[in-house]
């Protein structure tokens, strides 16, 4: 089994698929008979070396689709259903990983339709030295203004994150925090009812939190549940709270897939969010 270290870090900085695999060889700790194998090793189902790659570098590519139903958009001033396609590339070297991602979207509302590109993300993560039970990762990144906007308010934003994963017997406890510095300019949009007046839209820096637990019902399948809370980039929108379920499945040495579902617990959050991703490791 080729190691499959997967960072599912989207712009919300919520990691739904934390894994209890301290040496990151694709075999969970409780059944790993050869802990602390080097990053350059190919391992079998017991986590023991079968061959060496003589390198500490690896890559993966992930394609995903998602559907957010009944999500609020301040610039449209109404609820929208949004279908998105995402593309993510990761490069791993020792305790470091580098990520590049982007996505396109198509939003449909009662009176409003828009499609185009979302912002893109470039980030770096570092795994701190820790015990076999605890994994701590720090991250920093740039949110690049590739969003298709005609309002010219979009600027580069900055994000910093911390992710924790702790193995308690056979249960994996995890949490994440992210702070995003929003540099977008405040804007005025024309009132949809009275076109002679305008409405002010103000942006703000955001905090995001997530906490949950997961476990392996079978060797290749990891399931998780989490509570997520995230501030909107718009000042007048309430905090978005969701409950989510996630799954990671290792198809073989190279292919893996993830699935997620989130349910909105606040009016500001999408009523439901469904995602499916397919990745290839090489």
Helices and strands as residue ranges (DSSP letters): G 29-31, E 41-43, E 49-52, E 57-73, E 78-93, E 96-108, E 113-117, E 120-127, E 134-144, E 157-168, E 171-181, E 187-190, E 198-201, E 206-218, E 221-230, E 240-250, E 255-264, E 272-281
